[in-house]
Amino acid sequence: MDKLKGAFYLSLAAGIWGGMYVVSKYVLDYVPPLTLVVFRFIVAVAVLGAIFKVKEYPAVARADLKLMAWLGFIGYTVSISAQFAGTWLSSAHMGAVITSASPAFIVLFGILLLKEKITLAKLLSLLVASAGVAVVIGIGSGDLTQGSLLGNLFLVLAAVSWALYSVLGKIATQKYSSLTVTLYAAIFGVIFTLPLALWEITRLPVTPFANHLVWVGILYLGVVSTAGAFYFWNKGFELMDASSAAVFFFVQPVLGSILGWLVLHEVLENNFFIGGAMILIGVAITSFTPDKHKER
């Protein structure tokens, strides 16, 4: 039953994030990446904080605040900022596909931090998925502009840091509720990202009041894509092992690419399909190969 619940939570989170790329692409025309990250976190903290208070969850022990701070820095400040910056410089469907390399890196961090056994299948999946990322980015191609290449590299950083956050989050949920972990990480995310956002707004225009759709987008990103989806993701990892949970990330690029094509009229190039297929194959090798060893 726990595994079925975990599958539901993970699918819900990944589905929400698939649509998030389209929303963020629109809002980023009015609010630059780091500033949008702070807006998103503040809204999420308000929602999660209210639930935390009503449910009367216990506070995190002082000794565990360092772990929560790392979660906030890696998963929120680094990963989400890189994700927004990459989407801003690149495109919605590139954001959805490149960051979908995260499951392969989740396997790697699972081996390093959760002491999961490395297998030939896991090693092969990393190689295939990494090659897929290179194809999607277009390394070696003269067609990409400097801006889009930089955006794609930001998206790779988002994928790696998100994988590390996911594994660290699994460690944290062994002691605290998923809501508590999500809330504390969001608080630290605001603390670490705010100075960067203040620097950003001195150099880039910020017009969050341009129209009501901008604020609706910000509220969606804060309430649904952060407070809701981050909780669902952490809850799913709490109920399932890392390697099994990783495959559900792939609800995201499918929906994100389709919405990018339908709503934003983005063109899907051949390298998108080839690289995306390679990433899917790489993670499928890991996710659908039965483990011969149990986690310690």
C-alpha positions, -999 to 999 in steps of 0.1 A, spaced: 0 0 0 28 24 8 44 18 -26 11 26 -43 7 58 -23 43 68 -31 36 62 -68 6 85 -66 24 113 -48 54 112 -72 32 111 -103 12 141 -90 43 161 -82 59 154 -116 27 162 -134 25 195 -117 61 204 -126 55 194 -162 30 222 -165 51 246 -144 75 252 -172 49 268 -193 37 290 -165 72 300 -155 81 308 -191 53 334 -192 59 349 -158 97 352 -165 89 378 -192 79 401 -163 98 389 -133 135 377 -136 145 343 -124 160 348 -89 133 373 -79 106 348 -91 123 321 -70 119 343 -39 83 352 -46 76 315 -51 92 305 -18 75 332 2 41 321 -10 50 285 -3 63 293 32 31 311 40 9 281 29 31 254 45 36 275 77 -1 278 82 -6 240 78 24 233 101 9 255 128 -26 240 125 -13 204 126 11 213 155 41 195 141 72 195 163 100 219 154 132 206 139 160 199 164 189 224 164 213 196 154 193 189 122 190 225 111 223 221 91 207 194 70 176 215 65 198 244 54 216 222 29 182 211 15 172 247 11 204 258 -5 208 228 -29 171 221 -37 157 255 -37 184 282 -42 207 263 -66 183 239 -84 152 261 -87 172 292 -96 192 273 -122 159 258 -135 143 293 -139 174 308 -154 177 279 -178 141 281 -189 144 319 -192 174 316 -215 163 284 -233 128 271 -237 100 253 -218 104 220 -235 142 221 -231 137 228 -194 114 198 -191 137 174 -209 172 183 -197 162 184 -161 146 149 -166 182 136 -164 178 139 -126 168 102 -121 201 90 -133 219 113 -109 195 102 -81 209 67 -86 244 80 -83 237 99 -51 217 69 -38 249 49 -41 270 75 -24 247 86 4 222 58 9 248 30 3 228 14 -24 247 -12 -44 259 -2 -79 250 -26 -107 258 -28 -143 223 -17 -151 227 15 -130 261 23 -146 247 18 -181 217 40 -173 240 68 -163 260 66 -195 230 65 -218 212 93 -199 243 115 -199 247 110 -237 210 119 -241 216 151 -222 245 160 -245 223 154 -276 195 175 -263 218 203 -254 234 202 -288 270 201 -278 291 202 -310 263 218 -330 267 252 -345 230 258 -346 227 269 -310 231 305 -299 253 313 -270 223 322 -249 205 289 -255 236 269 -247 241 288 -214 205 282 -206 208 245 -213 239 243 -191 219 259 -163 193 232 -168 219 205 -164 230 221 -131 193 221 -120 191 184 -128 222 174 -108 213 196 -78 177 183 -78 189 147 -76 211 155 -46 182 174 -29 159 143 -35 183 119 -18 190 143 11 153 148 15 148 111 18 173 111 46 155 139 63 120 123 60 133 93 80 131 116 111 107 143 102 74 146 83 75 155 47 56 187 54 82 197 80 111 190 57 95 210 28 87 240 51 122 243 66 139 238 32 117 266 18 125 290 47 162 284 41 156 288 4 143 323 10 172 332 32 198 321 7 181 334 -24 170 368 -12 204 385 -14 208 373 -50 173 385 -59 181 420 -44 212 421 -66 192 410 -96 165 436 -94 191 464 -96 201 451 -130 169 437 -146 134 451 -149 107 437 -125 71 442 -134 50 418 -113 20 441 -116 20 441 -154 -13 422 -155 -33 398 -133 -20 367 -151 15 374 -138 3 373 -102 -19 343 -109 12 326 -123 33 335 -92 5 322 -69 4 289 -89 41 285 -87 41 292 -50 10 272 -38 8 244 -64 43 239 -78 62 245 -45 41 240 -14 21 212 -30 45 195 -54 75 196 -32 55 180 -4 42 153 -27 77 146 -40 92 144 -5 63 122 6 68 99 -24 105 95 -16 96 88 20 74 59 9 96 44 -18 133 37 -24 153 62 -44 158 41 -75 121 31 -78 109 67 -71 132 82 -98 112 69 -128 81 90 -119 101 121 -127 93 113 -164 57 123 -161 73 158 -162 91 161 -195 62 145 -214 36 169 -201 60 199 -202 70 193 -238 34 188 -249 23 220 -232 53 239 -245 42 229 -280 5 236 -275 6 268 -255 39 284 -264 41 271 -299 76 259 -294 92 238 -321 104 203 -312 136 196 -331 151 162 -340 177 164 -313 149 168 -287 133 135 -297 166 116 -300 181 129 -268 149 127 -249 145 90 -260 180 83 -248 173 99 -214 141 78 -211 159 46 -220 188 54 -196 165 59 -166 142 30 -176 171 6 -174 177 16 -138 140 19 -128 128 -14 -143 157 -36 -135 150 -56 -102 176 -49 -75 194 -79 -63 204 -61 -31 183 -43 -6 191 -9 8 211 -10 40 
